Amino acid sequence: MGRSRIAARYELEQLSDRRSIATRTSVPSLSYAIVKRLVDIIGSGSLLILLSPVFLAIGVGITLETGFPIVYRGQRLGRNGRPFWALKFRTMRDGSHHHLGELLRNDEDYRLEYERTLKLREDPRRTRVGIVLRRTSLDELPQLWNVLRGQMSLIGPRPYSLRDLEATPEADEILSIRPGLTGLWQVSGRSDLSLEERVELDTRYVRERGYRLDAWIVMRTFGAVISGRGAY
């Protein structure tokens, strides 16, 4: 798999941009980075073990309704723009991405909603199990494996695709750290937010990240998951 254009661009511009980025971004201490990675490893590893019965139950539910595959892989941009495969439980019918273009062409309301949020609130491609998984955020549990591997963090910016950030001025800051399983975007509305609002929140996190903000996001995440706001 070839590297994305963003990945190549960031590798070339990283040295020249480092000073300008540093003037805008508050860089945490080395101890914060070390502690954050240790928490990622211990937290994701522990949750993968503790939640293994949940993984099994979800896998059985998906298989019984629509068969395989159980897990969906979507290419996202990691730290410094390096692409990786972000994992999620499959919530749509297999091959549904082929029908998205036709759906948007035939329905103006769907098209306008997708252009604003890159999501569809009442997506007809979802399965019955998928609706439950999205409402409860359980579809994102496989990303704990991405966290354990160092491709993501428990807390960070949203995992963006190349299409999302290709024309975004703040892309260099957002891609300077690992994307997160949760973050300001999740506790502030999730899919109810426009792309511009998500980018603004993620840029703010990169600039203000630290122990206090991370703890605040963790506490707010529980409420966001329970309420289901913006999860669809």
C-alpha positions as CSV (number, residue, x, y, z in Angstrom):
1,M,0.0,0.0,0.0
2,G,1.5,3.3,-1.0
3,R,1.8,6.2,1.3
4,S,-0.9,8.9,1.2
5,R,-0.1,12.3,-0.2
6,I,-0.6,13.9,3.2
7,A,1.8,11.4,4.8
8,A,4.5,12.2,2.2
9,R,3.9,16.0,2.5
10,Y,4.2,15.9,6.3
11,E,7.4,14.0,6.2
12,L,8.9,16.6,3.8
13,E,7.6,19.6,5.7
14,Q,8.1,18.4,9.3
15,L,11.4,20.0,9.9
16,S,10.6,23.3,8.3
17,D,7.2,23.5,10.0
18,R,8.3,22.5,13.5
19,R,9.1,26.0,14.7
20,S,5.9,27.5,13.4
21,I,3.8,24.7,14.9
22,A,5.6,25.1,18.2
23,T,4.6,28.8,18.4
24,R,0.9,27.8,18.2
25,T,0.9,24.6,20.2
26,S,1.6,24.1,23.9
27,V,3.9,21.1,24.0
28,P,3.4,19.0,27.1
29,S,6.4,17.7,29.1
30,L,8.2,14.5,28.3
31,S,6.8,12.9,31.5
32,Y,3.2,13.6,30.2
33,A,4.0,11.8,26.9
34,I,5.5,8.8,28.8
35,V,2.6,8.6,31.2
36,K,0.0,8.9,28.5
37,R,1.5,6.1,26.5
38,L,1.7,3.9,29.6
39,V,-1.9,4.6,30.3
40,D,-2.8,3.7,26.7
41,I,-1.0,0.4,26.9
42,I,-2.3,-0.7,30.3
43,G,-5.8,0.7,29.7
44,S,-6.3,-0.8,26.2
45,G,-4.7,-4.1,27.2
46,S,-6.9,-4.5,30.3
47,L,-10.1,-3.5,28.5
48,L,-9.4,-5.9,25.7
49,I,-9.2,-8.7,28.3
50,L,-12.1,-7.6,30.5
51,L,-14.4,-6.9,27.5
52,S,-13.7,-10.1,25.6
53,P,-17.1,-11.6,26.5
54,V,-18.7,-8.4,25.0
55,F,-16.6,-8.8,21.9
56,L,-17.8,-12.4,21.5
57,A,-21.4,-11.5,22.0
58,I,-21.2,-8.7,19.4
59,G,-19.5,-10.9,17.0
60,V,-22.2,-13.6,17.3
61,G,-24.9,-10.9,16.8
62,I,-23.3,-9.5,13.6
63,T,-22.7,-13.0,12.2
64,L,-26.3,-14.2,12.9
65,E,-27.8,-11.1,11.2
66,T,-25.5,-10.5,8.2
67,G,-22.7,-13.0,8.3
68,F,-19.0,-12.0,7.9
69,P,-17.0,-9.9,8.1
70,I,-17.5,-8.9,11.8
71,V,-14.9,-6.0,11.8
72,Y,-14.8,-3.1,9.4
73,R,-11.4,-1.6,8.5
74,G,-11.2,2.0,7.4
75,Q,-8.0,3.8,6.4
76,R,-7.3,6.8,8.7
77,L,-4.4,9.1,9.2
78,G,-2.2,8.6,12.3
79,R,0.6,10.6,13.8
80,N,2.5,12.6,11.2
81,G,0.0,11.6,8.6
82,R,1.0,7.9,8.5
83,P,-2.0,5.9,7.3
84,F,-3.3,2.9,9.3
85,W,-6.4,0.7,9.4
86,A,-8.8,1.8,12.1
87,L,-11.0,-1.0,13.3
88,K,-14.7,-1.0,14.1
89,F,-17.4,-3.5,14.4
90,R,-19.3,-3.6,11.2
91,T,-22.6,-1.7,11.5
92,M,-23.7,-1.7,7.8
93,R,-24.5,-4.3,5.3
94,D,-21.4,-5.6,3.5
95,G,-20.6,-3.6,0.4
96,S,-22.8,-0.7,1.5
97,H,-20.1,1.8,0.6
98,H,-20.9,1.1,-3.1
99,H,-24.4,2.3,-2.6
100,L,-23.5,5.6,-0.9
101,G,-23.0,7.5,-4.1
102,E,-26.4,6.4,-5.5
103,L,-28.1,7.2,-2.2
104,L,-26.7,10.8,-2.2
105,R,-27.5,11.4,-5.9
106,N,-31.1,10.3,-5.4
107,D,-31.9,12.1,-2.2
108,E,-31.1,15.8,-1.7
109,D,-31.7,15.8,2.0
110,Y,-29.2,13.0,2.5
111,R,-26.7,14.8,0.3
112,L,-26.9,18.0,2.2
113,E,-26.6,16.2,5.6
114,Y,-23.6,14.2,4.4
115,E,-21.8,17.2,3.0
116,R,-22.2,19.0,6.4
117,T,-21.3,16.1,8.8
118,L,-20.0,13.2,6.7
119,K,-22.7,11.2,8.4
120,L,-26.3,10.2,7.9
121,R,-28.5,10.3,11.0
122,E,-31.0,7.8,9.6
123,D,-28.6,5.8,7.4
124,P,-30.7,3.1,5.6
125,R,-27.6,1.0,5.1
126,R,-27.3,0.2,8.8
127,T,-28.1,-3.2,10.2
128,R,-30.4,-3.7,13.3
129,V,-27.3,-4.8,15.3
130,G,-25.4,-1.8,13.9
131,I,-28.0,0.7,15.1
132,V,-27.6,-0.6,18.7
133,L,-23.8,-0.6,18.4
134,R,-23.7,3.0,17.2
135,R,-26.1,4.3,19.8
136,T,-24.0,2.7,22.5
137,S,-20.6,3.4,20.9
138,L,-19.8,-0.3,21.2
139,D,-18.9,-0.3,17.5
140,E,-15.6,1.5,18.4
141,L,-14.3,-1.1,20.9
142,P,-12.0,-2.8,18.3
143,Q,-10.0,0.4,18.2
144,L,-8.6,-0.6,21.6
145,W,-6.3,-2.8,19.5
146,N,-5.2,0.3,17.5
147,V,-4.4,1.9,20.8
148,L,-2.4,-1.0,22.1
149,R,-0.4,-1.1,18.8
150,G,0.4,2.6,19.2
151,Q,-1.6,3.8,16.2
152,M,-4.1,5.6,18.4
153,S,-4.4,6.9,21.9
154,L,-7.3,6.6,24.4
155,I,-7.7,10.4,24.2
156,G,-6.9,12.5,21.2
157,P,-8.2,14.1,18.0
158,R,-10.8,12.2,15.9
159,P,-9.2,9.7,13.4
160,Y,-9.6,11.5,10.1
161,S,-9.4,10.2,6.6
162,L,-7.4,11.7,3.8
163,R,-10.5,13.2,2.3
164,D,-11.4,14.9,5.6
165,L,-8.1,16.8,6.0
166,E,-6.7,17.2,2.5
167,A,-7.8,20.9,2.3
168,T,-7.8,21.6,6.1
169,P,-5.3,24.3,7.2
170,E,-5.1,22.9,10.7
171,A,-4.1,19.4,9.5
172,D,-0.5,19.8,10.5
173,E,-1.4,20.4,14.1
174,I,-4.1,17.7,14.3
175,L,-1.7,15.1,12.8
176,S,1.2,16.0,15.1
177,I,-0.2,13.6,17.7
178,R,-2.0,10.2,17.7
179,P,-5.8,10.2,17.1
180,G,-8.0,9.2,20.0
181,L,-10.7,6.7,20.9
182,T,-12.4,9.6,22.6
183,G,-11.7,13.3,22.7
184,L,-13.3,16.8,22.7
185,W,-15.2,15.9,19.5
186,Q,-16.9,13.0,21.2
187,V,-18.0,14.8,24.4
188,S,-19.1,17.9,22.5
189,G,-21.7,16.4,20.1
190,R,-19.9,13.8,17.9
191,S,-21.8,13.4,14.6
192,D,-24.1,16.4,15.3
193,L,-21.0,18.5,14.7
194,S,-20.0,19.8,11.2
195,L,-16.5,18.9,10.0
196,E,-15.4,22.5,10.7
197,E,-16.5,22.2,14.3
198,R,-14.7,18.9,14.8
199,V,-11.5,20.4,13.4
200,E,-11.8,23.4,15.7
201,L,-12.2,21.1,18.8
202,D,-9.4,18.8,17.8
203,T,-7.1,21.7,17.2
204,R,-8.0,23.1,20.6
205,Y,-7.1,19.7,22.2
206,V,-3.7,19.6,20.6
207,R,-2.9,23.1,21.8
208,E,-4.2,22.6,25.4
209,R,-3.7,18.9,26.1
210,G,-2.5,17.8,29.5
211,Y,-3.4,15.8,32.6
212,R,-6.3,18.0,33.6
213,L,-7.9,18.2,30.1
214,D,-7.5,14.4,29.6
215,A,-9.2,13.7,33.0
216,W,-12.1,16.1,32.1
217,I,-12.6,14.3,28.8
218,V,-12.6,10.9,30.4
219,M,-15.3,12.0,32.9
220,R,-17.4,13.6,30.2
221,T,-17.0,10.5,27.9
222,F,-19.1,8.3,30.3
223,G,-22.0,10.8,30.1
224,A,-21.7,11.2,26.3
225,V,-21.9,7.4,25.9
226,I,-24.8,7.0,28.2
227,S,-26.8,9.9,26.6
228,G,-26.0,8.7,23.1
229,R,-26.0,12.3,21.9
230,G,-24.6,12.5,18.4
231,A,-24.2,8.7,18.1
232,Y,-25.8,7.3,15.0
